[in-house]
Amino acid sequence: MLTIYLTRHGQTEWNVQKRMQGWGNGELTDQGRQDALALAKRLKDVKIDAVYASSSKRAYETAEIIVGDREIPIIKDDLLREMHFGDWEGRTRDEIEREYPEDFKAFWETPHLFDRGDGEVFSQVQERAKLAFQKIIEQHKEGTVLVVSHSIFLRVLIAYIRQLPLEKLFTQTPLGHTSLTKVVIKDDLHHIEFEGDTSHLNK
């Protein structure tokens, strides 16, 4: 049996400013670091064999905080990066909605049709998510793995695990910062035990 924990990076300055990050990067806030420490405390008694982290600084730094002084390898992987938003990156949602109202609406309401010719489309993110997921399963037949990634990437990955079509992507529960999702794989069957849990932040 293989257990895969999925978590989103801690809060960043760009999150607070409601900027689209994508392959860009806002620095973790103090709150983001505290939340990562809270998740580290929650997972302290879980034997983790490896951590896979997006190569974006905010995700890798979150992974380092969670690992702390434990001797767990952190594997940096470009496949786990957030969706690439092209020239939207670093801009606020309000600015984007004002300047590109139709594209912005399509992004959130009809993601399977979204394509503005700049950055990635959701099907490309889905291909990355499938590759990353399959690679981890091939490397780890059993044990426990933690994946530290990003909001939209993780929603796409969870949709793939659930066999949910991309058009229903944003009907899923939003994933908060350092939220935890547990996926158990046994006999080639995938089961999501819980999703987007942030109970560690309420203690």
N, C-alpha and C positions, 0 to 999 in steps of 0.2 A: 504493500500500500504506500502511495505517495501523497503527502499533504503539501499543498502549495498555499501559502498565505500571500495575499495581495494587499499592498497598501499604497496610498497616495502620499507624496511628499508633504512636508510641513508647510504651513502658511508662508507666503513670501510677500515682499513689499509690493510686487506687482499685483498679487491677489487682492491686497488691501485697496489698491488704486483701481481695481477692476480692469487691468490691462490683459490683453491676450498674450500669453507667454510663448507657447509653441516651442520652437528651438532656441528662442531667446531665453533670458534668465533674469528673474528678480531674486535678490538675496533673501534667505530665510529671515523672518522676523524673530524677535525674542519669543513670541507666542509659538511660532513654528518649531523652534528648538525645544521649548518646554513640552509641546505636544509629542514630539519625537521621543523625548525622554520618558514621557508617560507610557508610550507604546513599548519602549525598551523595558520598562518595569513590568508591563503586562506579559511580555514574552520571555522574561528572565529565566523562567524554569522550563521553557520549551527548548528541546535540543534541536537546534537549527544546523543543518549540514552545509548550507551555502546560501548566500544572499546575491541575488541578481538585481542590479540597479541600472536605471537609465543613466546614460553618460552625461546628462544635463546636471549641472552643479547642484541644483536644489534637491534633486533626487539622491544623488550620490552622497551629499552631506547628510541628508536624512538617514540614509543607510548606515553611515559611519556612527551617527548618534545612537541608533538602535543597537548596533553591534557593541559599541562601547569598548570595554577591555577584553571582550570574549575573542577567542582565536577562531573566528569564522571568516572564510574567504569572501570578499566582496567582488563580484564579477561585473565589470562595467560593460554594458551592451547598448549599442546604438539602436538596435531594434526596439528597445523599450522607451525610446524618446516619445515625447508628446507629438500630436499631429502638427505638421508644419503649416502655419497659417499665412505664409508669404508676407506681403506688405502689411498685413493686419498686425503682425507681431510688434509688441511694444505700444500699441494703440489701445485706448480705452474702448469698452463696449459701446458707450454712448456715442463716441466719435464714429465708430464703424457703422452703427445703426443709422446714424444721421446721413453719412455719406454713401452707404451701400445698403439701403433699406431692403431691397429685394434679395440680395445675396445673404444678408444677415438673417432674414426670415427663412430662407431656404436652408441655411446652416442648421437652425434649431428645429424647424418644422418638417422639412423633407430632406434629411441628411443624405438619403440614398440618391438624390438628384443633384445635390450641391456640387458645383464645379465652376469656379470662377477663373480657371486657367492660371492660377498662381498658388503655390503651395500644394498641399496634398488634398486628395479627395478621400472620403471615408473608406472606400473599398481598398485603397492603398494602405491605410492604417490597419485595416482588417488583415491584409496579407502579412504585414509585419507582425501583428499580434499572433496570428496562427503560427508563423515561423518561430517566433520566440517561445511560444508555449510548447510546440512540438520539440524544439531543441532542448528545453529544460526536461521534458518527459524522457527523452532519449538519454540524457546525461544522468538522470536520477530515476532509477526504477522503483526506489523506495526511499523512505526517510522524510525529511521536512525541509522545504525550501521557502525562502521569503523573497518576494518580488517587490521592488520599490519603483513606482512609475508615476503616471500622471492621470488626471481626471478622465479626459476623453479616451485616451489609450486604454485605460482599465475598463471603461464602460464598453468599448468595442470588444475587448477581450472577453468580458463577462457575457456579452451578447453572443459571441462565437461559442462559448462553452454551453450556453443555454440553447443554442440554435435559434436565436431570436433574429429576425431580419433587420437590416440596417434602418429601414424606415421606422422601426419601433425603438430605435436606440435611446431616444430621450424620454421614453415612457418609463425607463428604469429609474430607480431611486438615485438621486445625485450622491456622489461619493465625497464625503467631507475630508479635510486634511487629516492625514494619518489614520483614516478609517481602515478597518481590517475586514477582509473577506477571506473565508476559508474554503478551499476547494480540495476535495478528497478524490483520489483516482485509484480505483481498485478494479482489476479484471477489465481494463479498458473502459470502464464506466466512470463518468465524471459527475460528482455530486457537490453542489454548493451548500455547505452546512449553514453558513450565515454570510450576510453581505453588508458591507458599509457600516460595520459596528464601531461606535465611538464611545463605548461605555468606559474605557480607560481615561477619557477626558473629563469625566464627571466625578472623579474621586479626589 
